[in-house]
Amino acid sequence: MIPITEWVRMELPLSAHCEVTGRSPGFGNAVSHSHRRTRRRWSPNIQLKTYYLPSEDRRIKLRVSAKGIKVIDRDGIEAVVARLRAQGRKF
């Protein structure tokens, strides 16, 4: 069995992370009716979305969670992209 410290540090594919909110899989135990515990992970609801940037007259693809889609709807794609570029992300 893999110790919990190694389990959490396991290399995860980038497809399991939201580019906007940074959400990544959560880890824990699946507990059966008889209280047996097995390790499992909870994946975020990641969707591949295409957004249009009017200022650059082009489209960009983002891997975003359902929460990330709500953030983009609330703040606008231009503001979110500006925030991501300030963090060093390139499109």
C-alpha positions in Angstrom: 0.0 0.0 0.0 1.3 3.5 -0.8 1.8 5.8 2.2 -0.4 8.9 2.3 2.6 11.2 1.9 3.6 9.6 -1.4 0.0 9.3 -2.5 -0.6 13.1 -2.3 2.7 13.9 -4.0 2.0 11.5 -6.9 2.5 13.1 -10.3 -0.9 14.0 -11.7 -1.7 14.8 -15.3 -2.2 18.5 -16.1 -5.6 17.6 -17.4 -6.7 17.1 -13.8 -6.1 20.7 -12.8 -8.3 23.8 -13.5 -6.3 26.5 -15.2 -8.5 29.3 -13.7 -9.1 28.3 -10.1 -6.2 25.8 -9.6 -8.5 23.1 -8.4 -7.0 19.6 -8.4 -8.1 16.2 -7.3 -8.8 15.6 -3.6 -7.7 12.4 -1.9 -9.2 10.4 0.9 -10.8 7.2 1.8 -13.8 5.4 0.4 -15.6 3.9 3.4 -17.9 1.0 2.9 -20.9 0.0 5.0 -18.6 -2.4 7.0 -16.2 0.6 7.5 -13.4 -0.9 5.3 -11.3 2.0 4.0 -9.7 2.1 0.5 -7.8 5.0 -1.0 -9.6 7.0 -3.7 -9.5 10.4 -5.3 -12.2 12.9 -6.2 -11.6 14.6 -9.6 -12.8 18.1 -10.3 -15.3 18.6 -13.0 -12.9 19.6 -15.7 -14.2 20.8 -19.1 -12.3 21.8 -22.2 -13.8 25.2 -23.2 -13.0 27.5 -26.1 -13.3 31.3 -25.4 -13.1 34.2 -27.8 -10.8 37.1 -26.9 -12.2 40.1 -28.7 -9.2 42.3 -27.9 -6.9 39.8 -29.8 -9.5 38.6 -32.3 -8.7 35.0 -31.6 -9.9 32.0 -29.6 -8.1 30.2 -26.7 -8.8 26.8 -25.2 -8.8 26.4 -21.4 -9.2 23.4 -19.2 -11.6 24.8 -16.5 -13.7 23.3 -13.7 -17.3 24.1 -13.4 -16.4 26.7 -10.7 -13.9 28.2 -13.2 -16.6 28.6 -15.8 -18.7 30.5 -13.2 -15.6 32.7 -12.4 -15.2 33.5 -16.1 -18.9 34.3 -16.5 -18.8 36.6 -13.4 -15.5 38.4 -14.1 -15.3 38.2 -17.9 -12.7 36.3 -20.0 -10.5 39.4 -20.6 -10.1 39.9 -16.8 -9.4 36.2 -16.2 -6.8 36.0 -19.0 -5.1 39.2 -17.7 -4.9 37.6 -14.2 -3.5 34.4 -15.6 -0.9 36.3 -17.7 0.2 38.2 -14.5 0.9 34.8 -13.0 3.1 33.9 -15.9 0.8 31.7 -18.0 1.2 32.0 -21.8 -1.6 31.5 -24.4 
